[in-house]
Amino acid sequence: MYATTQFLGRYSVWEELFPNVFPKDVQKQVLGSNKWVLDLYLFFISNRELEMAKDNWEDMLNILRTNFGGI
């Protein structure tokens, strides 16, 4: 999980630095093979502030439950 979130954080920086190289269609190609990874990425992008993420904690847990049933 740590490696996945690290990658998603770095990928978001690449998207911001090089929007011509990493448009939305590339995002779906890179992250779309695992729907929960794409959903988690979109969650992080839309909840950049810690307070927002905390307020939507259950949404993130639901995304993770789709892949990790024991959560």
KOLLUM-185676 format. One record per residue: residue number from 1; residue in three letters; x, y, z of N, C-alpha, C, O in turn. Coordinates in steps of 0.001 Angstrom, whole numbers, plus 524288, in hexadecimal, padded with zeros to 5 digits. Layout:
<marpas>
+-----+-----+-------+--------+-------+--------+---------+-------+-------+--------+-------+-------+--------+-------+
!   k !   r ! neast ! nnorth !   nup ! caeast ! canorth !  caup ! ceast ! cnorth !   cup ! oeast ! onorth !   oup !
+-----+-----+-------+--------+-------+--------+---------+-------+-------+--------+-------+-------+--------+-------+
! NUM ! Ala !     X !      Y !     Z !      X !       Y !     Z !     X !      Y !     Z !     X !      Y !     Z !
...
+-----+-----+-------+--------+-------+--------+---------+-------+-------+--------+-------+-------+--------+-------+
</marpas>
This chain:
<marpas>
+-----+-----+-------+--------+-------+--------+---------+-------+-------+--------+-------+-------+--------+-------+
!   k !   r ! neast ! nnorth !   nup ! caeast ! canorth !  caup ! ceast ! cnorth !   cup ! oeast ! onorth !   oup !
+-----+-----+-------+--------+-------+--------+---------+-------+-------+--------+-------+-------+--------+-------+
!   1 ! Met ! 80334 !  7FB61 ! 80000 !  80000 !   80000 ! 80000 ! 80366 !  804E7 ! 80000 ! 80238 !  808BC ! 7FD58 !
!   2 ! Tyr ! 807A2 !  804B6 ! 80306 !  80B32 !   8092C ! 80339 ! 80D6A !  80A5E ! 7FDD3 ! 80D81 !  80EE3 ! 7FC30 !
!   3 ! Ala ! 80F2B !  80667 ! 7FB19 !  8116B !   80725 ! 7F5E5 ! 80D5C !  80953 ! 7F21B ! 80E9E !  80C9C ! 7EED4 !
!   4 ! Thr ! 8088D !  80786 ! 7F28A !  80465 !   80975 ! 7EF18 ! 8035A !  80F3A ! 7F009 ! 802F5 !  81243 ! 7EC53 !
!   5 ! Thr ! 802E7 !  810C5 ! 7F4FC !  801D1 !   81643 ! 7F617 ! 8067D !  819B9 ! 7F4AB ! 805C6 !  81E2A ! 7F2F8 !
!   6 ! Gln ! 80B3B !  817B9 ! 7F55A !  80FD6 !   81AAF ! 7F3B5 ! 80FC2 !  81B93 ! 7EDCD ! 810C5 !  81FE5 ! 7EBF3 !
!   7 ! Phe ! 80E8F !  81778 ! 7EAE5 !  80E3F !   817F9 ! 7E538 ! 80A07 !  81BE2 ! 7E3A6 ! 80AEC !  81F2E ! 7E043 !
!   8 ! Leu ! 80573 !  81B8A ! 7E615 !  8012F !   81F1A ! 7E4B8 ! 802A5 !  824C1 ! 7E5D7 ! 80145 !  82842 ! 7E2D8 !
!   9 ! Gly ! 80567 !  825A8 ! 7EA18 !  80735 !   82AF3 ! 7EB53 ! 80B04 !  82CF7 ! 7E749 ! 80AAA !  83173 ! 7E596 !
!  10 ! Arg ! 80E9E !  829AB ! 7E5C6 !  8126F !   82B40 ! 7E1CC ! 80FD5 !  82C06 ! 7DC7E ! 81124 !  82FA2 ! 7D999 !
!  11 ! Tyr ! 80C2A !  8289B ! 7DB47 !  80962 !   82928 ! 7D64D ! 8066C !  82E4F ! 7D619 ! 8064E !  830D9 ! 7D204 !
!  12 ! Ser ! 80407 !  82FE5 ! 7DA6D !  8011D !   834D9 ! 7DA70 ! 804CA !  83975 ! 7D980 ! 8034E !  83D44 ! 7D6F8 !
!  13 ! Val ! 8098B !  83923 ! 7DB84 !  80D63 !   83D49 ! 7DA8D ! 80EDB !  83D61 ! 7D4C6 ! 80F3B !  8418F ! 7D26D !
!  14 ! Trp ! 80FAE !  838C9 ! 7D27D !  810F3 !   83890 ! 7CCE7 ! 80C90 !  83AFD ! 7C9A9 ! 80D8F !  83DDB ! 7C5EE !
!  15 ! Glu ! 807B3 !  839D0 ! 7CB20 !  80344 !   83C12 ! 7C841 ! 80344 !  84208 ! 7C889 ! 80216 !  844A9 ! 7C4B0 !
!  16 ! Glu ! 80495 !  8441D ! 7CD0D !  804A5 !   849CA ! 7CDA3 ! 8093F !  84C42 ! 7CACC ! 808B5 !  8506E ! 7C878 !
!  17 ! Leu ! 80DC0 !  849B9 ! 7CAF8 !  81266 !   84BE4 ! 7C86F ! 81249 !  84B53 ! 7C286 ! 8141D !  84EC5 ! 7BFB5 !
!  18 ! Phe ! 81026 !  846FE ! 7C0A5 !  8103D !   845D7 ! 7BB07 ! 80AC3 !  84468 ! 7B914 ! 809D7 !  83FEF ! 7B792 !
!  19 ! Pro ! 80721 !  8482A ! 7B918 !  801C3 !   846E3 ! 7B785 ! 8014A !  8451D ! 7B1DA ! 7FDA2 !  8424A ! 7B086 !
!  20 ! Asn ! 804E6 !  846B5 ! 7AE85 !  804AE !   84500 ! 7A910 ! 80651 !  83F4C ! 7A875 ! 80491 !  83CA3 ! 7A4DC !
!  21 ! Val ! 809A7 !  83D6F ! 7ABF3 !  80B87 !   83812 ! 7ABC0 ! 807D1 !  83468 ! 7AEA6 ! 8074A !  82FD9 ! 7AD36 !
!  22 ! Phe ! 8053E !  83665 ! 7B2BD !  801CC !   83340 ! 7B602 ! 7FC30 !  83554 ! 7B608 ! 7FA42 !  836FA ! 7BA1D !
!  23 ! Pro ! 7F98E !  83543 ! 7B185 !  7F40D !   836EF ! 7B175 ! 7F08C !  832BE ! 7B3DE ! 7F269 !  82E90 ! 7B559 !
!  24 ! Lys ! 7EB8B !  833D9 ! 7B43F !  7E7D0 !   8304F ! 7B6CE ! 7E79B !  82AED ! 7B43B ! 7E6E1 !  82707 ! 7B6F3 !
!  25 ! Asp ! 7E837 !  82A9D ! 7AF1B !  7E7FE !   82575 ! 7ACA0 ! 7ECA7 !  82213 ! 7AE2A ! 7EC2B !  81D4C ! 7AE79 !
!  26 ! Val ! 7F12A !  82480 ! 7AF21 !  7F5B5 !   8218F ! 7B102 ! 7F4B6 !  81FBD ! 7B69B ! 7F642 !  81B70 ! 7B818 !
!  27 ! Gln ! 7F228 !  822FE ! 7B9A4 !  7F0C4 !   8218B ! 7BF00 ! 7EDA5 !  81C81 ! 7BF14 ! 7EEAE !  81909 ! 7C23F !
!  28 ! Lys ! 7E9E1 !  81C17 ! 7BBA6 !  7E6B2 !   81758 ! 7BB70 ! 7E9CF !  812B1 ! 7B96D ! 7E8DC !  80E47 ! 7BB15 !
!  29 ! Gln ! 7ED81 !  81397 ! 7B5E6 !  7F0C8 !   80F56 ! 7B3FE ! 7F463 !  80D51 ! 7B848 ! 7F52B !  8089A ! 7B8CA !
!  30 ! Val ! 7F690 !  810DB ! 7BB54 !  7FA4C !   80F5C ! 7BF63 ! 7F78F !  80D09 ! 7C420 ! 7F94B !  80915 ! 7C63E !
!  31 ! Leu ! 7F349 !  80F79 ! 7C5CB !  7F0BC !   80DE5 ! 7CAA8 ! 7EBC9 !  80AB4 ! 7C9E4 ! 7E9E1 !  8084E ! 7CD99 !
!  32 ! Gly ! 7E9B0 !  80AA0 ! 7C533 !  7E493 !   80852 ! 7C447 ! 7E43E !  80270 ! 7C480 ! 7DFF2 !  8004E ! 7C4DF !
!  33 ! Ser ! 7E8AB !  7FFB9 ! 7C449 !  7E85E !   7FA03 ! 7C466 ! 7E698 !  7F7FD ! 7C9BB ! 7E48E !  7F3A6 ! 7CA1C !
!  34 ! Asn ! 7E757 !  7FB0D ! 7CDC9 !  7E566 !   7F9D8 ! 7D30B ! 7E1BE !  7FE43 ! 7D4A0 ! 7E381 !  80278 ! 7D625 !
!  35 ! Lys ! 7DCB4 !  7FD4C ! 7D443 !  7D8E5 !   8016D ! 7D544 ! 7D998 !  803E6 ! 7DA9B ! 7D907 !  808A4 ! 7DB28 !
!  36 ! Trp ! 7DACF !  800C5 ! 7DE8A !  7DB63 !   80301 ! 7E3C6 ! 7DFFE !  806BB ! 7E40E ! 7DFCF !  80A7C ! 7E70E !
!  37 ! Val ! 7E42A !  805D3 ! 7E102 !  7E8A8 !   80960 ! 7E0FD ! 7E716 !  80E8F ! 7DE87 ! 7E869 !  812B7 ! 7E08D !
!  38 ! Leu ! 7E446 !  80E53 ! 7DA2D !  7E266 !   81320 ! 7D7B3 ! 7DEA9 !  81602 ! 7DB59 ! 7DF02 !  81AC7 ! 7DBDD !
!  39 ! Asp ! 7DB1F !  81334 ! 7DDDC !  7D77B !   815A4 ! 7E18B ! 7DA5F !  8181D ! 7E61F ! 7D900 !  81C65 ! 7E7D5 !
!  40 ! Leu ! 7DE5A !  81575 ! 7E81A !  7E16A !   81792 ! 7EC6C ! 7E450 !  81C7C ! 7EAB6 ! 7E493 !  8204D ! 7EDA0 !
!  41 ! Tyr ! 7E678 !  81C63 ! 7E608 !  7E92C !   820FA ! 7E3EC ! 7E568 !  82599 ! 7E37C ! 7E6B0 !  829F3 ! 7E515 !
!  42 ! Leu ! 7E0CE !  824A5 ! 7E157 !  7DCFC !   828DC ! 7E0CF ! 7DB3D !  82ADC ! 7E622 ! 7DA38 !  82F84 ! 7E6C5 !
!  43 ! Phe ! 7DAE3 !  82754 ! 7E9FA !  7D9A2 !   82901 ! 7EF4E ! 7DDD9 !  82CAC ! 7F15D ! 7DCA4 !  830D6 ! 7F372 !
!  44 ! Phe ! 7E2C9 !  82B27 ! 7F0CA !  7E713 !   82E69 ! 7F2B5 ! 7E744 !  833AA ! 7EFF0 ! 7E846 !  837AD ! 7F263 !
!  45 ! Ile ! 7E64D !  833A6 ! 7EAD4 !  7E665 !   8388A ! 7E7DD ! 7E208 !  83C35 ! 7E9A4 ! 7E2D0 !  840F0 ! 7E9FF !
!  46 ! Ser ! 7DD83 !  83A0C ! 7EABB !  7D916 !   83D56 ! 7EC4D ! 7D912 !  83E8E ! 7F227 ! 7D5E6 !  841B6 ! 7F3EB !
!  47 ! Asn ! 7DC84 !  83C23 ! 7F52B !  7DCE6 !   83D15 ! 7FAD2 ! 7E287 !  83E4A ! 7FC4D ! 7E4DF !  83B8B ! 7FF7B !
!  48 ! Arg ! 7E4A9 !  8425A ! 7FA03 !  7EA2E !   843AA ! 7FADF ! 7EB3F !  845A7 ! 80065 ! 7EF85 !  844E4 ! 80278 !
!  49 ! Glu ! 7E779 !  84821 ! 802B7 !  7E81C !   84A11 ! 80810 ! 7E6E8 !  845C1 ! 80BF7 ! 7E352 !  842A9 ! 80B21 !
!  50 ! Leu ! 7E9D3 !  84587 ! 81028 !  7E928 !   8417E ! 81414 ! 7E3B0 !  84196 ! 81676 ! 7E166 !  83D7A ! 81775 !
!  51 ! Glu ! 7E19C !  8463B ! 8175D !  7DC56 !   846AC ! 81992 ! 7D841 !  84446 ! 815EE ! 7D4AA !  8419A ! 817B2 !
!  52 ! Met ! 7D8D1 !  8453B ! 810EA !  7D521 !   84302 ! 80D20 ! 7D57F !  83D11 ! 80D19 ! 7D186 !  83A5B ! 80D0F !
!  53 ! Ala ! 7DA44 !  83B15 ! 80D1F !  7DAFF !   83565 ! 80D1F ! 7D8BE !  8330A ! 8121B ! 7D656 !  82EE1 ! 811F8 !
!  54 ! Lys ! 7D984 !  835AB ! 81675 !  7D774 !   833BC ! 81B6D ! 7D17C !  833A2 ! 81B55 ! 7CF10 !  82FF3 ! 81D42 !
!  55 ! Asp ! 7CF2D !  837A4 ! 8191E !  7C974 !   837E5 ! 818CF ! 7C735 !  833C1 ! 8152F ! 7C2B1 !  83234 ! 815C8 !
!  56 ! Asn ! 7CA55 !  831EF ! 81168 !  7C88E !   82E08 ! 80DA1 ! 7CB42 !  828CB ! 80E68 ! 7CBCC !  825C5 ! 80AB4 !
!  57 ! Trp ! 7CCF2 !  827B6 ! 81324 !  7CFE1 !   82302 ! 81471 ! 7CD09 !  81E0D ! 812CE ! 7CF73 !  81A63 ! 810D7 !
!  58 ! Glu ! 7C7ED !  81DEF ! 8139C !  7C4DC !   81949 ! 81252 ! 7C4F7 !  81832 ! 80C6C ! 7C4E7 !  813AC ! 80AC9 !
!  59 ! Asp ! 7C520 !  81C4E ! 80949 !  7C57B !   81B99 ! 8039B ! 7CA84 !  818C4 ! 8022D ! 7CA83 !  8153E ! 7FEE7 !
!  60 ! Met ! 7CECE !  81A54 ! 804A6 !  7D3C7 !   817CB ! 8038E ! 7D3B1 !  81218 ! 8055C ! 7D5A0 !  80EA9 ! 8029B !
!  61 ! Leu ! 7D184 !  81118 ! 809D8 !  7D12A !   80BB3 ! 80BB3 ! 7CDEF !  80853 ! 80809 ! 7CF3D !  803C8 ! 80726 !
!  62 ! Asn ! 7C9C4 !  80A79 ! 805EA !  7C693 !   80785 ! 8022E ! 7C9A3 !  80636 ! 7FD41 ! 7C906 !  801F6 ! 7FB17 !
!  63 ! Ile ! 7CCE5 !  809C5 ! 7FB7A !  7D037 !   808BB ! 7F6EE ! 7D3F9 !  80448 ! 7F82A ! 7D4AC !  800B7 ! 7F503 !
!  64 ! Leu ! 7D65A !  80481 ! 7FCB8 !  7DA1C !   80070 ! 7FE35 ! 7D777 !  7FB34 ! 7FF0A ! 7D9C0 !  7F721 ! 7FDE4 !
!  65 ! Arg ! 7D2B7 !  7FB40 ! 80100 !  7CFE7 !   7F653 ! 801E3 ! 7CED8 !  7F365 ! 7FCCF ! 7CE40 !  7EE9F ! 7FCDE !
!  66 ! Thr ! 7CE9A !  7F62F ! 7F869 !  7CDAB !   7F389 ! 7F373 ! 7D238 !  7F007 ! 7F1FF ! 7D18F !  7EC52 ! 7EF01 !
!  67 ! Asn ! 7D6DD !  7F127 ! 7F416 !  7DB65 !   7EDEB ! 7F2E5 ! 7DD38 !  7EAAE ! 7F790 ! 7DF00 !  7E642 ! 7F6EF !
!  68 ! Phe ! 7DCC6 !  7ECE3 ! 7FC33 !  7DE8D !   7EA49 ! 800EE ! 7D9D5 !  7E933 ! 80464 ! 7D836 !  7EC95 ! 80766 !
!  69 ! Gly ! 7D7AA !  7E49C ! 803FF !  7D2D4 !   7E350 ! 806C2 ! 7D32A !  7E36A ! 80CA6 ! 7CF1F !  7E3C8 ! 80F3B !
!  70 ! Gly ! 7D7CB !  7E31A ! 80EE4 !  7D84A !   7E2E1 ! 8148C ! 7D82C !  7E81F ! 8174C ! 7D8A6 !  7E854 ! 81C14 !
!  71 ! Ile ! 7D78C !  7EC5D ! 81467 !  7D7A6 !   7F191 ! 816CD ! 7D25A !  7F2EB ! 818F8 ! 7D1A5 !  7F726 ! 81B26 !
+-----+-----+-------+--------+-------+--------+---------+-------+-------+--------+-------+-------+--------+-------+
</marpas>
